[in-house]
Amino acid sequence: MNPETSQIPRRPAWSPEDSDAQGRYLYPGDVEDAMPEGTWARLLANYLVETILRVVGALDRGSAHANLPIYYRKGDPKKHVSPDAFFLAGVPYDPHLKSYCLWETGVIPPVVFEILSPGSQWKDRVANRRIYEELGIPEYYWFDPEACRLEALILDPATRRYRERIADPSGRYRSEALGLEVGVVADAIALYRDGTYLPPTAELLREAERRLAESERGLAEEANLRQESERGLAEEAERRLASERRLTEEANLRQESERRLTEEAKRRLAESERGLAEERQLRAEADARIRELEQRLRDAGQAP
């Protein structure tokens, strides 16, 4: 056995600063080993937590946390460990949680993650490993960003010691606790669901914003086309109304012309009939005059 892994470093079990004025134990959240080492490690831990909360936690009311102290022995505030990320099955997410006390829920994290840094290699790979074994945490993953190396460990229930797992052909490890696969993409630890990479929430938001912008542009273009179409339809309707008005005016003019022609024809017919009547009257008067003259001539003995 490696001398470095033979025992967990021992610290004093209690000191006065671990209790308040009434002598009650304090389990603070701002312990030294809860501070992430480096921006990249913090980003990777946040990615794990956000993705687990988004994909797993929402389904079974589980929760995930990054760099949150886990106190595992009541009455001994020195007994704590702060994984870079861990999952709690069936424990609702509390964004205000400062530390996690195992005895309050009795729920042991089924999976923990450590992001290695030059200053945390021994702590994450040796000291914390032994604590996780003692606590009985089934799955333990550590990722070395500098070497881009991922290692998966699973707890042997018989020996209560971790043994290395063998990756699948794609280089990933199936996490039964999460129902996801753990692997590497580019130079970062990554989570997959049924072989599909689960991108960071920020990336999803950017993609959603891009799709929303495209959708809004499409809707704006569709609205412009609809307005143009409606404008064309309105203009066509206006032209149709104008044409109908012209046709109506022409029909009215035609009716007026026909009415005038009819009246003119009637007037001329009436005048013609009056002329004929007058002519008949004159002819009748002439015939009467002729008969009157003939009668006078007969009476005068000059009848022809």
Secondary structure, DSSP 4 states (H G I P E B T S, - for coil): --GGGSSPPP--S--GGGB-TTS-B---S--GGGS-SSHHHHHHHHHHHHHHIIIIIHHHT-EEESS--EE-STT-TT-EE--SEEEETT----TT---EEHHHH-PPPSEEEEE--TTTHHIIIIIHHHHHHHHT-SEEEEEETTTTEEEEEEEETTTTEEEEPPP-TTS-EEETTTTEEEEEETTEEEEEETTEE---HHHHHHHHHHHHHHHHHHHHHHHHHHHHHHHHHHHHHHHHHHHHHHHHHHHHHHHHHHHHHHHHHHHHHHHHHHHHHHHHHHHHHHHHHHHHHHHHHHHTT---
